[in-house]
């Protein structure tokens, strides 16, 4: 298979790129700073918030894409009153507009291969919590786009897979915008997964063409609570 992965220099993106390369896939891996570390990985330096870099990434695949993994993204931790509107626009350019445009550019190739689009969402894509409003807004938007895309391309044989990790041991928090708070929200009892754990879940979901995969019990419980027993969930958020 030919797999395009964004945000592949570290964390989940790197783990997915390496896992695909090790099983024999050709991987076109994108990040602003990336070096090829496997013979099956083609490293493409670029910024997915720039249209010319998005076009170049898709063109590097040579018109053949079996899987597009929209993984590049950034966190944003701030109380509502401290959210900067300009920074929020930048966050949406990376977390929402980039995967939207890359998916649009890749659709002709994906139609030919009856391939798969992977959207790396988060538990924050279905649950918002204190100081995560801006980041959750971007992931809620990504989830909405994924629902619409899935319905529109199903007749073309294209699968849309949404992956919802919870806390993961990656540089994500260190690379996030953080204002008037500490980065990260981890309720008692939740534990961090590894990037390799998320890669395993993602590859399994691609193989099964599973619409949504929630990668831990914490994510499943939080998602269920927000949807099914919102008053209880709101009480828990107040305690947080």
C-alpha positions as CSV (number, residue, x, y, z in Angstrom):
1,X,0.0,0.0,0.0
2,X,1.0,3.6,-0.4
3,X,0.3,5.6,2.8
4,X,0.6,9.3,3.3
5,X,1.1,10.4,7.0
6,X,1.2,14.0,8.2
7,X,2.8,15.1,11.5
8,X,5.2,12.1,11.1
9,X,8.4,13.5,12.8
10,X,7.4,12.4,16.3
11,X,4.7,10.9,18.4
12,X,1.7,9.1,16.9
13,X,2.5,10.1,13.3
14,X,6.0,8.7,13.5
15,X,4.8,5.5,15.1
16,X,2.2,5.0,12.3
17,X,4.7,5.8,9.6
18,X,7.2,3.3,11.0
19,X,4.6,0.6,11.6
20,X,3.4,0.9,8.0
21,X,7.0,0.9,6.7
22,X,7.9,-2.2,8.6
23,X,5.1,-4.2,7.1
24,X,6.2,-3.2,3.6
25,X,4.1,-0.2,2.8
26,X,5.5,2.8,0.9
27,X,5.1,5.7,3.3
28,X,5.1,9.4,2.3
29,X,5.8,11.0,5.6
30,X,5.3,14.7,6.1
31,X,6.4,17.2,8.8
32,X,8.1,20.5,9.0
33,X,11.3,18.8,10.2
34,X,11.7,15.2,9.2
35,X,14.3,12.8,8.0
36,X,13.9,9.4,6.4
37,X,14.8,6.7,8.8
38,X,13.5,3.6,6.9
39,X,14.0,2.6,3.2
40,X,10.2,2.5,2.8
41,X,9.7,6.0,4.1
42,X,9.9,9.0,1.7
43,X,10.3,12.1,3.9
44,X,8.7,15.3,2.6
45,X,9.5,18.4,4.5
46,X,6.6,20.9,4.6
47,X,4.0,22.8,6.5
48,X,0.5,21.3,6.0
49,X,-1.1,24.7,6.7
50,X,0.5,26.0,3.4
51,X,-1.5,25.0,0.3
52,X,1.6,24.7,-1.9
53,X,3.1,22.2,0.6
54,X,-0.2,20.2,0.7
55,X,-0.2,20.0,-3.1
56,X,3.4,18.9,-3.2
57,X,2.8,16.2,-0.6
58,X,-0.1,14.7,-2.6
59,X,1.9,15.0,-5.9
60,X,4.9,13.1,-4.2
61,X,2.6,10.2,-3.9
62,X,2.4,10.0,-7.7
63,X,-1.3,9.8,-8.0
64,X,-1.4,6.6,-5.9
65,X,-2.7,6.8,-2.4
66,X,-4.3,3.9,-0.5
67,X,-4.4,5.6,2.9
68,X,-4.2,9.2,4.0
69,X,-3.5,9.7,7.7
70,X,-4.4,13.2,8.7
71,X,-2.4,13.2,12.0
72,X,-0.7,16.6,12.2
73,X,-2.2,18.8,14.9
74,X,-1.5,20.9,17.9
75,X,-3.0,21.3,21.4
76,X,-4.2,24.5,23.0
77,X,-4.8,24.8,26.7
78,X,-6.4,28.0,28.0
79,X,-9.3,29.2,30.0
80,X,-12.2,30.5,27.9
81,X,-11.3,34.2,28.9
82,X,-7.7,33.7,27.7
83,X,-8.4,32.2,24.3
84,X,-6.7,34.5,21.7
85,X,-8.8,34.8,18.5
86,X,-5.7,34.9,16.2
87,X,-4.2,31.8,17.8
88,X,-7.6,30.1,17.5
89,X,-7.6,30.8,13.7
90,X,-4.0,29.3,13.5
91,X,-5.2,26.3,15.4
92,X,-8.1,25.7,13.0
93,X,-5.7,26.1,10.0
94,X,-3.7,23.2,11.3
95,X,-6.3,21.0,13.0
96,X,-9.2,21.5,10.6
97,X,-8.4,23.2,7.3
98,X,-5.2,21.2,6.7
99,X,-7.0,17.8,6.9
100,X,-9.9,19.1,5.0
101,X,-7.7,20.3,2.1
102,X,-5.4,17.3,2.0
103,X,-8.5,15.0,1.9
104,X,-9.9,17.0,-1.0
105,X,-6.6,16.9,-2.9
106,X,-6.3,13.1,-2.3
107,X,-9.8,12.2,-3.2
108,X,-9.1,11.4,-6.9
109,X,-6.4,8.9,-5.9
110,X,-8.5,7.5,-3.1
111,X,-11.4,6.9,-5.4
112,X,-9.1,4.9,-7.7
113,X,-7.8,2.8,-4.9
114,X,-11.1,2.6,-2.9
115,X,-8.8,3.8,-0.1
116,X,-9.1,5.1,3.5
117,X,-9.0,8.5,5.1
118,X,-7.9,8.5,8.7
119,X,-8.8,11.6,10.8
120,X,-6.8,11.7,14.1
121,X,-9.3,13.2,16.5
122,X,-9.3,12.9,20.3
123,X,-11.6,12.2,23.2
124,X,-11.7,16.1,23.0
125,X,-13.6,15.7,19.7
126,X,-16.6,14.4,21.6
127,X,-16.0,15.8,25.1
128,X,-15.0,19.3,26.1
129,X,-13.6,20.1,29.5
130,X,-12.2,23.1,31.4
131,X,-9.3,24.9,29.6
132,X,-9.7,22.7,26.5
133,X,-12.5,24.6,24.8
134,X,-10.4,25.9,21.9
135,X,-8.7,22.5,21.2
136,X,-12.1,20.7,21.6
137,X,-13.7,23.1,19.1
138,X,-11.1,22.2,16.5
139,X,-11.6,18.5,17.1
140,X,-15.4,18.8,17.2
141,X,-15.2,20.4,13.8
142,X,-12.9,17.6,12.5
143,X,-15.5,15.1,13.7
144,X,-18.3,16.9,11.9
145,X,-16.3,17.0,8.6
146,X,-15.6,13.3,9.0
147,X,-19.2,12.4,9.4
148,X,-20.2,14.3,6.2
149,X,-17.2,13.0,4.2
150,X,-18.0,9.4,5.2
151,X,-21.6,9.7,4.0
152,X,-20.5,11.4,0.7
153,X,-17.7,9.0,-0.3
154,X,-19.1,5.6,0.8
155,X,-20.5,5.0,-2.7
156,X,-17.0,5.5,-4.1
157,X,-15.7,2.7,-1.8
158,X,-13.7,5.1,0.4
159,X,-13.6,4.5,4.1
160,X,-13.3,7.3,6.7
161,X,-11.8,6.2,10.0
162,X,-11.9,8.5,13.0
163,X,-9.4,7.7,15.8
164,X,-10.0,9.1,19.3
165,X,-7.0,8.7,21.6
166,X,-7.0,9.9,25.2
167,X,-3.8,10.8,27.1
168,X,-0.8,9.6,25.1
169,X,2.9,9.7,26.1
170,X,4.2,12.0,23.3
171,X,5.6,15.5,23.0
172,X,2.0,16.8,22.3
173,X,1.7,18.7,25.5
174,X,5.1,20.2,25.3
175,X,4.4,21.5,21.8
176,X,0.9,22.9,22.7
177,X,0.0,26.5,23.2
178,X,-0.6,27.0,26.9
179,X,-2.0,30.0,28.6
180,X,-2.8,30.6,32.3
181,X,-2.8,26.9,33.1
182,X,-0.8,23.7,33.0
183,X,-0.9,21.7,29.8
184,X,-3.0,18.6,29.9
185,X,-6.1,17.3,31.6
186,X,-5.8,13.9,33.1
187,X,-8.6,12.9,35.6
188,X,-7.6,10.5,38.4
189,X,-7.5,6.9,37.2
190,X,-6.7,7.5,33.6
191,X,-3.3,6.3,32.3
192,X,-1.2,7.3,29.3
193,X,-0.9,5.1,26.3
194,X,2.1,5.0,24.0
195,X,2.3,6.3,20.5
196,X,2.8,2.7,19.4
197,X,-0.5,1.7,21.1
198,X,-2.3,4.3,19.0
199,X,-0.5,3.2,15.8
200,X,-1.7,-0.4,16.5
201,X,-5.3,0.7,17.0
202,X,-5.1,2.8,13.8
203,X,-3.7,0.1,11.6
204,X,-6.3,-2.4,12.9
205,X,-9.1,0.1,12.2
206,X,-7.8,0.7,8.7
207,X,-7.7,-3.0,8.0
208,X,-11.3,-3.4,9.3
209,X,-12.4,-0.1,7.8
210,X,-13.9,0.7,11.2
211,X,-15.6,4.1,11.2
212,X,-14.6,5.1,14.8
213,X,-12.0,3.7,17.2
214,X,-11.8,4.8,20.8
215,X,-8.4,3.7,22.1
216,X,-9.0,3.2,25.8
217,X,-11.6,2.6,28.5
218,X,-11.1,6.2,29.7
219,X,-12.1,7.5,26.2
220,X,-15.1,5.2,25.9
221,X,-16.4,6.1,29.4
222,X,-15.9,9.8,28.8
223,X,-17.6,9.6,25.5
224,X,-20.5,7.6,26.9
225,X,-20.9,9.9,29.8
226,X,-21.0,13.1,27.7
227,X,-23.7,11.6,25.4
228,X,-25.8,9.5,27.7
229,X,-25.7,11.1,31.2
230,X,-24.7,14.7,30.6
231,X,-25.8,16.1,34.0
232,X,-23.5,13.6,35.8
233,X,-20.7,14.5,33.3
234,X,-21.2,18.2,33.9
235,X,-20.9,17.7,37.6
236,X,-17.6,15.8,37.0
237,X,-16.3,18.7,34.9
238,X,-17.1,21.2,37.6
239,X,-15.0,19.1,40.0
240,X,-12.2,19.1,37.5
